[in-house]
Amino acid sequence: MSTNTILLLLLSLVIAAGLSFYQYLYKVKNKSRTVLFLTFLRFLSLFTILILLINPIISRKTYETTKTPLPIVVDNSQSIAELKQDNIAKELSQKLSDNTKLKDKYDVQLYNFDDNFYSGKPLDFKGKQSNIHKVAQNLKQLFRNQNFPIVLLSDGNQTIGNDYVYSFPQNNQVYPLILGDTTSFLDLKINQLNVNKYAFLKNKFPVEVFLQYNGSKAINANFSIQQGNSVLYKQTISFSSNKKSQQISVLLNANRVGVQTFKAVISSSENEKNKYNNSKNFAVEIIDERSEIALISAINHPDLGAIKRAIESNVQRKVTLVNPKQIKLLQDYNVLILYQPTGDFKSIFEQNKKLQINTFIITGLNTDFNLLNQNQDQIQFEMSGQSEDFTAQFNSQFNSFALDNIGFEQFPPLENPFGRFVIKGNVTTLLESQIRNIKTENPLLAFAENGRKRNAFLFGENIWKWRVESHVKTKSFEQFDVFIDKTIQFLASNSAKKSLIVTHESFYNSGESIEISAQYFNKNYEFEENALLTIQLKNKKTNVSKIYDFLKGSGEYKVNLEGFEAGNYSFTVKENNSKASYSSNFEILDFEIEKQAINPDVARLNQLATNTNGRVFYPTQVDKLIDELLKKESFPAIQKEIIKKSPLIDWIWLLIILAISLATEWFTRKYNGML
């Protein structure tokens, strides 16, 4: 309380006493007990009112002791049960969390983890993956800017996430309590297998396999890759105490379209404790996306070479550069690129009226626009003889296919005759044209659809400059080539726009979260915010079906499926209002990563303890761990001084006293006839 407040309270005391004396005692001869009682009541009322007007702040000090947190984190993944350490883990965590001395020194908190981090979840050791890195992340969030020890009960075999050895801050001492038998057993293992998810028909696709041996004597092992009952590749591998790992690279043939499942196997005549890690299933989806493109031109131009190179950057595309007078069979091609059509293209247009091959028309200063007006009805041209330079403006609302803005606005202008375009068909614009940063009403790059027929229009020559400019900015042709490839991909596909688009993989590993996303569009091909999407999933072997609802996200709907056993599944996604549906299949491969290890990863847990100034312990040393934690003086309890300030006007009892004193004074005066 400040000096000013104390002086005001003393002054209030004098004023209240003076006024009470003046009213009841000044020049009063009969100073009875009643008068003195009334004087006291008046003094109490006046003094209370003055105190409320001054409203002094009352401060109170309290002390609070905050203990250092001690998180005890238990590995709840399937590998603990596979190592037969589940009961031991429960007993150890219970012993640590119930220890009264630890509770006196620390704020003991029990957590567990698998691929996520949990508080209060019962231990069941059914987690499909282990993510120790996520433990570090969550503890950082829970106990920010605090130094505390961590007890980690785990085998150290992480299957997902960043390297946990460097995830924990150095000021948080980690004490790994290692679960599992550290005795070394002879073991052959497929440590890692790398393969692309997709391959193209009639091509070869690479498979990279890393084999690991744990043992001391020299052995020979047989490695093979199988598909069904067929052995596609076989090799004898030698291991010894000095040669404990091997890398094998294999090229397999992509002979059949669809999801092809394979099995990599390593075996030997030795007796192994764990043979589950001797094989690994993998799958590759073989797709047939080959496209034959005819690039037809009656003139020579640098654009032709740039377009050909950009398209053929995709090995599934083959471009044939041909003169319109020399081409004979259009049906040999999937897409026709008509570069600056002239009168020589008349026969091309006539043949294509019957064949209905998708076309990409590129105009320029040599284009015969009257011929275009006669042979297509999607855009009509009213052109002048004057040429003009047109720059591009990217249309972010374009939705015929997904494409990022690769900096079209900064590309050099394209040259084309000046004129007016009349849009007559179903045309969407990807790039709008500008003249010296002033928008025109004409597109620069547009796409048209009429049923299953698709066309693209680029209005301007010198696109070769775009490819060069893209390389100057990014040191690569990739962005420009992808832009051209997506244009060709749009034209090479004859499928009409679908109202329901579903995105999913063709296969998943068991234990993985299966995420399927979907988009539903209304009749105007706008994303429908209020769609009701469900998925019906069926196991082809057991015929058991389950139905799930999609949840709306940002621009899409998603469903996450978990807990499904390995096998083949069919599914149907349905929009319940419009009855639009999509059906497909996927396969869950039999591969449980938590069954791969036969020993705890002692080396990495030791490194984690060293990095954080902690120490490794084993289940038989749990009492030593408790003693270590109790002796630690670097984690003392912190006593905090808490000062609570409250204004006197908040005291309800002061108001009650004021009301009682005023009421008592009134009734006393009334009773004694003094009113």
C-alpha positions in Angstrom: 0.0 0.0 0.0 1.4 3.4 -1.0 2.2 6.3 1.4 -0.5 8.4 -0.3 -3.1 5.8 0.3 -2.2 5.5 4.0 -2.4 9.3 4.4 -5.8 9.3 2.8 -7.0 6.6 5.1 -5.8 8.5 8.2 -7.5 11.6 6.8 -10.7 9.6 6.3 -10.5 8.4 9.9 -10.3 12.0 11.1 -13.1 13.2 8.9 -15.4 10.3 9.9 -14.6 10.9 13.6 -15.1 14.6 13.3 -18.4 14.5 11.5 -19.8 11.8 13.9 -18.7 13.9 16.9 -20.2 17.1 15.5 -23.6 15.4 14.8 -24.1 13.5 18.0 -21.7 14.8 20.7 -21.0 18.5 20.0 -22.9 20.7 22.6 -24.9 17.7 23.8 -25.3 17.6 27.6 -26.8 14.1 27.8 -24.2 11.7 26.4 -26.1 8.5 27.1 -25.1 5.1 25.9 -27.6 5.4 23.0 -26.0 8.5 21.8 -22.5 7.0 22.0 -23.8 3.9 20.2 -25.3 6.1 17.4 -22.0 8.1 17.2 -20.1 4.8 16.7 -22.5 3.7 13.9 -22.3 7.0 12.1 -18.5 6.9 12.4 -18.4 3.3 11.0 -20.7 4.3 8.1 -18.8 7.4 7.1 -15.4 5.7 7.4 -16.6 2.8 5.3 -17.9 5.1 2.6 -14.7 7.0 2.5 -12.7 3.8 2.3 -14.8 2.7 -0.7 -14.2 6.0 -2.3 -10.4 5.8 -1.8 -10.6 2.1 -2.9 -7.1 1.0 -1.7 -5.4 -2.0 -3.3 -4.7 -4.8 -0.9 -1.7 -7.1 -1.8 -1.3 -10.6 -0.5 1.8 -12.8 -1.0 1.6 -16.6 -1.4 4.3 -19.1 -2.4 3.9 -22.0 -4.9 6.4 -24.8 -5.4 6.7 -26.1 -9.0 8.3 -29.5 -9.5 10.4 -30.4 -12.5 8.3 -32.5 -14.9 9.4 -36.1 -15.4 7.8 -37.5 -18.5 7.9 -41.3 -18.6 7.3 -42.3 -22.3 6.5 -45.9 -23.2 6.9 -47.4 -26.7 3.4 -48.8 -27.5 4.2 -50.2 -30.9 3.8 -53.8 -32.1 7.6 -54.4 -32.0 7.6 -54.4 -28.2 5.1 -57.3 -28.2 7.2 -59.1 -30.9 10.2 -58.9 -28.7 8.1 -60.2 -25.8 8.7 -57.1 -23.7 5.1 -55.9 -23.4 4.6 -57.1 -19.8 8.0 -55.8 -18.8 7.2 -52.4 -20.2 4.0 -52.3 -18.2 5.7 -53.3 -15.0 8.5 -50.8 -15.4 6.3 -47.9 -16.3 4.0 -48.7 -13.3 7.0 -48.9 -11.0 8.4 -45.6 -12.1 5.1 -43.7 -12.1 4.1 -45.0 -8.6 7.4 -44.4 -6.9 6.7 -42.0 -4.0 10.2 -40.5 -3.8 10.1 -39.6 -7.5 6.7 -38.1 -7.0 8.0 -36.0 -4.2 10.9 -34.6 -6.3 9.3 -34.5 -9.8 5.9 -34.0 -11.5 5.8 -37.5 -12.9 3.7 -37.8 -16.0 3.0 -41.0 -18.1 2.9 -41.0 -21.9 3.1 -43.5 -24.7 3.6 -43.5 -28.4 3.5 -45.4 -31.7 3.2 -43.4 -34.8 1.6 -40.6 -32.7 2.0 -39.3 -29.1 -0.6 -40.0 -26.4 -1.4 -39.1 -22.8 -3.7 -41.4 -20.8 -4.1 -44.0 -23.5 -3.9 -47.6 -22.2 -1.0 -49.7 -23.3 -1.9 -52.4 -25.9 1.3 -52.6 -28.0 -0.6 -52.7 -31.3 0.9 -49.6 -32.9 1.8 -50.3 -36.5 4.7 -47.8 -36.6 7.1 -46.1 -34.2 7.9 -42.4 -34.3 10.3 -41.3 -31.5 10.9 -38.0 -33.3 7.3 -37.1 -32.6 7.9 -37.7 -28.8 10.6 -35.0 -28.9 8.3 -32.6 -30.8 5.4 -33.0 -28.4 7.4 -32.8 -25.2 8.9 -29.5 -26.6 5.4 -28.1 -27.0 4.2 -29.3 -23.6 7.1 -28.1 -21.6 8.5 -25.0 -23.3 11.6 -23.3 -22.0 12.0 -25.9 -19.3 14.9 -28.2 -18.4 13.7 -31.7 -17.4 14.8 -35.4 -17.6 13.0 -37.9 -19.9 12.7 -41.6 -19.3 12.2 -43.4 -22.6 11.1 -47.1 -22.5 11.7 -48.3 -26.0 13.6 -50.7 -28.3 14.9 -47.8 -30.3 13.7 -49.2 -33.6 12.0 -46.2 -35.3 10.1 -46.9 -38.5 8.8 -43.4 -39.4 9.9 -39.8 -38.8 13.1 -37.9 -38.7 16.2 -39.2 -36.9 15.4 -39.1 -33.2 19.0 -39.0 -32.1 19.2 -35.3 -32.8 15.5 -34.4 -32.1 15.8 -33.9 -28.3 17.3 -30.7 -26.9 20.6 -31.1 -25.1 19.2 -29.5 -21.9 16.7 -32.3 -21.6 18.5 -35.4 -20.4 17.1 -38.5 -21.9 17.4 -41.8 -20.0 16.6 -44.7 -22.4 15.4 -47.8 -20.6 16.2 -50.4 -23.3 13.5 -53.1 -24.0 14.5 -56.3 -25.7 17.1 -59.0 -25.8 20.5 -57.5 -26.7 22.0 -61.0 -27.4 23.1 -61.1 -31.0 21.4 -63.7 -33.2 22.2 -64.8 -36.8 19.8 -62.9 -39.0 19.4 -62.2 -42.7 17.2 -59.2 -43.5 15.9 -57.2 -46.4 16.7 -53.8 -44.8 15.3 -51.6 -47.5 13.7 -51.9 -50.9 13.4 -49.0 -53.3 11.1 -49.1 -56.4 9.0 -46.5 -58.3 5.3 -46.8 -57.8 4.7 -46.6 -61.6 6.4 -48.0 -64.7 5.5 -47.8 -68.3 4.5 -50.7 -70.4 7.2 -52.5 -72.4 9.9 -50.6 -70.4 12.2 -51.9 -67.7 11.9 -50.6 -64.2 14.7 -50.6 -61.5 14.5 -52.3 -58.2 17.1 -51.5 -55.6 17.5 -53.9 -52.6 19.6 -53.4 -49.5 20.4 -56.7 -47.7 21.8 -56.9 -44.2 23.5 -59.8 -42.3 23.9 -60.0 -38.5 26.3 -62.8 -37.6 30.0 -63.7 -37.4 30.5 -66.7 -39.6 30.7 -66.7 -43.4 27.5 -67.9 -45.1 25.9 -68.0 -48.6 22.4 -66.8 -49.1 20.0 -67.0 -52.0 18.2 -63.8 -53.1 15.3 -63.9 -55.5 12.5 -61.8 -56.8 9.3 -63.7 -57.5 5.9 -62.9 -59.1 3.3 -65.6 -58.3 5.0 -68.9 -59.0 7.6 -67.4 -61.3 11.1 -66.5 -60.3 12.1 -63.4 -62.2 15.6 -62.9 -60.7 17.9 -65.1 -58.7 21.4 -64.5 -57.2 23.7 -66.1 -54.7 25.1 -63.6 -52.1 28.0 -64.1 -49.8 28.2 -62.6 -46.3 30.8 -62.7 -43.5 31.8 -60.8 -40.4 33.6 -58.3 -42.6 30.9 -58.1 -45.3 27.5 -57.6 -43.6 25.6 -55.6 -46.2 24.9 -55.9 -49.9 23.2 -53.7 -52.4 21.5 -55.3 -55.4 20.1 -53.5 -58.4 17.8 -55.3 -60.7 15.9 -54.3 -63.9 12.5 -56.0 -64.3 10.3 -56.0 -67.4 7.0 -54.2 -67.4 5.0 -56.6 -69.5 1.4 -56.3 -68.3 -0.8 -53.3 -67.6 -2.1 -52.9 -64.1 -0.9 -53.4 -60.5 1.8 -56.1 -60.5 2.8 -57.6 -57.1 6.2 -59.0 -56.5 8.1 -60.6 -53.6 11.8 -60.1 -52.7 13.1 -63.1 -50.7 16.5 -63.9 -49.1 17.1 -67.3 -47.6 19.9 -69.6 -46.4 20.4 -73.0 -44.8 21.1 -71.3 -41.4 18.6 -71.4 -38.5 17.2 -67.8 -37.9 15.2 -66.5 -35.0 13.2 -64.2 -37.1 12.3 -65.1 -40.7 9.6 -62.5 -41.2 12.2 -60.0 -42.3 13.5 -62.4 -45.0 10.9 -61.3 -47.5 9.2 -58.1 -48.6 6.2 -57.7 -50.9 6.2 -54.7 -53.3 4.0 -53.6 -56.1 4.4 -51.5 -59.3 1.5 -50.1 -61.3 2.2 -50.6 -65.0 0.6 -48.0 -67.2 0.3 -47.6 -70.9 0.6 -43.9 -71.6 2.4 -44.0 -75.0 1.4 -41.2 -77.3 2.3 -40.7 -81.0 2.2 -37.0 -81.9 2.3 -35.6 -85.4 3.9 -32.1 -85.5 2.7 -30.8 -88.9 4.2 -27.7 -90.5 4.7 -26.3 -93.9 7.4 -23.9 -92.8 10.7 -24.1 -90.9 10.7 -22.3 -87.5 12.6 -22.6 -84.2 9.3 -23.3 -82.5 9.2 -26.8 -84.0 12.5 -27.9 -82.4 11.5 -26.4 -79.0 8.1 -28.1 -79.1 9.5 -31.5 -80.1 12.2 -31.4 -77.4 9.7 -30.4 -74.7 7.2 -33.1 -75.6 9.8 -35.9 -75.9 11.2 -35.0 -72.5 8.5 -37.5 -71.5 9.8 -40.8 -72.7 6.3 -42.0 -73.4 5.8 -39.4 -76.1 7.1 -39.7 -79.6 6.9 -36.7 -82.0 7.1 -37.0 -85.8 7.8 -33.8 -87.6 6.1 -33.9 -91.0 5.0 -31.7 -93.9 1.2 -31.6 -94.5 1.7 -32.8 -98.1 3.7 -35.8 -97.0 1.5 -37.2 -94.2 -0.7 -40.1 -95.2 -2.3 -42.0 -92.3 -3.5 -39.7 -89.5 -4.9 -42.6 -87.6 -1.3 -43.6 -86.6 -1.3 -40.6 -84.2 -3.0 -39.7 -80.9 -2.6 -35.9 -81.2 -2.1 -33.6 -84.2 -0.2 -30.3 -83.7 -1.0 -28.0 -86.6 1.7 -25.4 -86.7 0.5 -22.3 -88.5 -2.0 -24.0 -90.9 -1.9 -22.8 -94.5 -3.8 -23.9 -97.6 -1.6 -27.0 -97.6 -3.5 -28.2 -94.5 -6.9 -28.6 -96.3 -6.5 -32.3 -96.7 -5.5 -32.7 -93.1 -8.7 -31.0 -91.9 -10.8 -33.1 -94.2 -9.3 -36.4 -93.0 -9.7 -35.4 -89.4 -13.4 -34.6 -89.7 -13.9 -38.4 -89.8 -11.1 -39.4 -87.5 -11.8 -36.8 -84.8 -8.2 -36.7 -83.5 -7.6 -34.1 -80.9 -5.6 -31.1 -82.3 -3.3 -28.4 -81.0 -3.5 -25.4 -83.3 -0.7 -22.9 -83.1 -1.1 -19.7 -85.1 1.3 -17.0 -86.3 2.1 -14.6 -89.1 1.9 -17.3 -91.8 -1.5 -18.7 -90.6 -4.5 -18.9 -93.0 -7.3 -17.8 -90.7 -10.0 -18.2 -93.4 -9.0 -21.9 -93.5 -9.4 -22.2 -89.7 -12.8 -20.5 -89.9 -14.0 -23.0 -92.5 -12.7 -26.1 -90.6 -13.5 -25.5 -87.0 -16.5 -23.8 -85.2 -15.2 -23.2 -81.7 -13.4 -19.9 -82.4 -14.1 -17.6 -85.3 -11.3 -15.1 -86.4 -11.7 -11.6 -87.7 -8.1 -10.7 -88.3 -6.3 -7.7 -89.8 -3.1 -7.6 -91.7 -1.2 -5.9 -88.8 1.0 -8.0 -86.5 1.2 -7.4 -82.8 3.2 -8.7 -79.8 1.1 -10.4 -77.1 2.2 -11.1 -73.5 0.5 -13.7 -71.2 -1.7 -13.3 -68.1 -2.2 -16.6 -66.1 -5.8 -17.4 -65.3 -5.9 -18.9 -61.8 -9.5 -20.1 -62.3 -8.6 -22.5 -65.1 -9.8 -26.0 -64.1 -9.5 -28.3 -67.1 -6.3 -29.7 -65.5 -3.9 -28.7 -62.7 -1.1 -26.4 -63.7 1.1 -24.0 -61.7 2.0 -20.5 -62.9 5.6 -20.9 -64.1 6.0 -17.1 -64.6 4.1 -16.7 -67.8 3.7 -13.0 -67.2 7.5 -12.6 -67.4 7.9 -14.5 -70.7 8.7 -12.7 -73.9 5.7 -11.8 -76.1 4.4 -14.0 -78.9 3.8 -12.6 -82.3 0.4 -12.9 -84.0 -1.8 -10.9 -86.4 -4.0 -8.4 -84.6 -7.7 -9.1 -84.7 -10.9 -10.1 -82.9 -11.9 -13.6 -81.7 -15.5 -14.8 -81.4 -15.8 -17.7 -79.0 -18.6 -20.0 -80.0 -17.8 -23.3 -78.4 -17.1 -24.6 -74.9 -13.7 -22.8 -74.5 -11.7 -22.2 -71.3 -8.8 -19.9 -71.2 -5.5 -20.7 -69.5 -3.5 -17.7 -70.6 -5.2 -14.3 -71.4 -3.5 -12.0 -74.0 -2.2 -8.5 -73.2 -0.8 -5.8 -75.4 1.7 -3.7 -73.4 0.1 -4.7 -70.1 -3.4 -3.9 -71.3 -5.8 -6.8 -71.3 -7.5 -7.7 -74.6 -10.7 -9.7 -74.8 -8.9 -12.5 -76.6 -7.2 -15.6 -75.2 -3.6 -16.4 -75.8 -3.8 -20.1 -74.9 -7.3 -21.8 -74.8 -8.7 -25.3 -74.6 -12.0 -26.4 -76.1 -14.1 -29.5 -75.4 -17.1 -30.8 -77.3 -18.1 -34.2 -75.9 -15.0 -36.5 -76.2 -13.3 -34.1 -78.7 -10.6 -31.8 -77.4 -8.7 -29.0 -79.0 -6.1 -26.5 -77.9 -5.2 -23.1 -79.4 -2.0 -21.1 -79.0 -2.3 -17.7 -80.7 1.3 -16.6 -81.4 4.6 -17.8 -82.7 8.1 -17.7 -81.0 7.2 -20.0 -78.1 10.8 -21.2 -78.3 11.7 -18.0 -76.5 9.5 -19.1 -73.6 11.6 -22.3 -73.2 14.8 -20.4 -73.3 13.6 -17.8 -70.7 12.4 -20.6 -68.4 15.9 -22.2 -68.6 17.5 -18.8 -67.9 15.4 -18.3 -64.7 15.4 -21.9 -63.3 18.6 -23.3 -64.9 16.4 -26.1 -66.3 13.9 -26.8 -69.0 11.7 -28.8 -66.6 9.0 -26.3 -65.8 8.3 -25.4 -69.5 8.5 -29.1 -70.5 6.0 -30.0 -67.9 3.6 -27.3 -69.1 3.8 -28.6 -72.6 3.5 -32.2 -71.4 0.3 -31.4 -69.5 -1.1 -29.8 -72.6 -0.4 -32.9 -74.6 -1.7 -35.2 -71.8 -5.0 -33.2 -71.9 -5.3 -33.7 -75.6 -4.1 -37.4 -75.5 -7.0 -38.3 -73.2 -10.5 -38.6 -74.7 -12.3 -38.8 -71.4 -14.9 -36.1 -70.8 -14.9 -34.1 -67.6 -16.2 -36.0 -64.7 -18.3 -34.6 -61.9 -16.7 -36.9 -59.3 -12.9 -37.2 -59.2 -11.3 -39.6 -56.8 -7.6 -39.8 -56.0 -6.1 -42.9 -54.5 -3.1 -45.2 -54.7 -3.3 -48.7 -56.3 -1.6 -50.3 -53.4 -0.7 -49.6 -49.7 1.5 -51.3 -47.2 -0.3 -52.9 -44.2 -0.1 -50.6 -41.2 -0.1 -47.5 -43.3 -2.9 -45.0 -43.1 -5.0 -45.2 -46.3 -6.1 -41.8 -47.4 -8.6 -41.4 -50.2 -9.5 -37.9 -51.4 -12.4 -36.8 -53.7 -13.7 -33.7 -55.5 -17.3 -33.3 -56.6 -18.2 -30.6 -59.2 -21.7 -29.3 -60.0 -23.1 -28.8 -63.5 -21.1 -25.6 -64.0 -18.0 -27.6 -63.0 -17.6 -25.7 -59.8 -16.5 -27.4 -56.6 -19.5 -28.4 -54.6 -19.1 -27.3 -50.9 -22.2 -29.3 -49.7 -21.7 -32.7 -51.3 -22.5 -35.8 -49.3 -19.8 -38.4 -50.2 -19.6 -41.9 -48.8 -17.3 -44.8 -49.6 -18.3 -48.5 -49.5 -15.3 -50.7 -49.1 -15.4 -54.5 -49.7 -12.8 -57.2 -49.0 -12.8 -59.4 -52.1 -11.8 -62.5 -50.1 -14.2 -62.3 -47.2 -16.9 -60.1 -48.9 -17.2 -58.0 -45.8 -18.3 -54.4 -46.6 -18.0 -51.2 -44.6 -19.2 -47.7 -45.3 -17.5 -44.5 -44.3 -18.3 -40.8 -44.7 -15.9 -38.3 -46.3 -14.9 -35.2 -44.3 -14.7 -31.9 -46.1 -11.2 -30.3 -46.3 -9.8 -27.4 -48.3 -11.1 -27.8 -51.8 -11.6 -31.6 -51.4 -13.1 -34.3 -49.3 -11.0 -36.9 -47.5 -11.4 -40.2 -45.7 -8.7 -42.0 -43.7 -9.0 -45.8 -43.4 -7.1 -47.8 -40.8 -7.0 -51.3 -39.3 -7.5 -53.2 -42.6 -5.7 -56.5 -43.1 -3.7 -57.4 -46.2 -5.7 -58.3 -49.3 -7.5 -57.0 -52.3 -10.3 -54.5 -51.9 -12.9 -53.0 -54.2 -14.6 -49.7 -53.3 -17.3 -47.3 -54.6 -17.4 -43.6 -53.8 -20.9 -42.2 -54.2 -22.3 -38.6 -54.0 -25.7 -39.2 -52.3 -27.6 -36.3 -53.8 -26.7 -36.7 -57.5 -26.0 -40.5 -57.3 -22.7 -39.9 -59.1 -20.3 -42.7 -58.3 -16.7 -43.9 -58.9 -15.6 -47.5 -58.5 -12.1 -48.9 -58.4 -9.7 -51.3 -56.5 -6.6 -51.2 -54.4 -4.4 -53.8 -52.7 -3.0 -53.8 -49.2 0.4 -55.6 -49.2 1.4 -57.9 -46.4 4.3 -56.0 -44.9 4.4 -55.2 -41.1 7.5 -53.1 -40.5 7.3 -53.6 -36.7 8.1 -57.3 -37.1 11.4 -56.7 -38.9 13.7 -56.1 -35.9 15.0 -58.9 -33.6 17.1 -56.7 -31.3 16.8 -53.3 -29.8 18.8 -50.5 -31.5 21.3 -50.1 -28.6 23.7 -48.0 -30.6 21.3 -45.3 -31.5 19.8 -45.2 -28.0 23.4 -44.9 -26.6 24.0 -42.0 -29.0 20.8 -40.3 -27.9 21.8 -40.6 -24.2 25.3 -39.2 -25.0 23.9 -36.3 -27.0 21.7 -35.2 -24.1 24.1 -36.0 -21.2 21.8 -38.9 -20.2 22.6 -42.5 -19.5 21.3 -45.9 -20.8 19.7 -48.4 -18.5 18.3 -51.9 -18.8 15.2 -53.4 -17.1 17.2 -55.0 -14.4 18.7 -51.6 -13.6 15.5 -49.7 -13.0 16.4 -49.1 -9.3 19.7 -47.5 -10.3 17.7 -45.3 -12.7 15.5 -44.2 -9.9 18.5 -43.4 -7.7 20.1 -41.5 -10.5 17.0 -39.3 -10.9 16.7 -38.7 -7.2 20.4 -37.7 -6.9 20.1 -35.2 -9.7 20.6 -31.7 -8.4 20.2 -30.0 -11.8 16.4 -30.3 -11.7 15.4 -28.6 -8.4 11.9 -27.6 -7.5 11.2 -23.9 -8.2 9.4 -21.8 -5.5 7.4 -19.0 -7.0 6.3 -15.9 -5.1 2.7 -15.0 -6.2 1.4 -11.5 -5.3 -2.3 -11.1 -5.6 -3.7 -7.6 -5.7 -7.3 -6.9 -5.1 -9.2 -3.6 -4.7 -11.0 -3.1 -1.4 -14.3 -2.4 -3.3 -14.4 -6.0 -4.3 -14.8 -7.0 -0.6 -18.5 -7.9 -0.3 -18.2 -7.9 3.5 -17.4 -4.2 3.5 -20.7 -3.4 1.7 -22.5 -5.7 4.1 -21.0 -3.8 7.1 -22.1 -0.5 5.6 -25.6 -1.7 5.0 -25.9 -3.1 8.6 -24.5 0.1 10.2 -26.8 2.4 8.3 -29.9 0.2 9.0 -29.0 -0.2 12.7 -28.6 3.6 13.1 -31.9 4.3 11.5 -33.8 1.7 13.6 -32.2 2.9 16.8 -33.1 6.6 16.1 -36.6 5.5 15.1 -37.0 3.4 18.3 -35.8 6.3 20.5 -38.0 8.9 18.8 -35.0 10.8 17.4 -36.3 11.0 13.8 
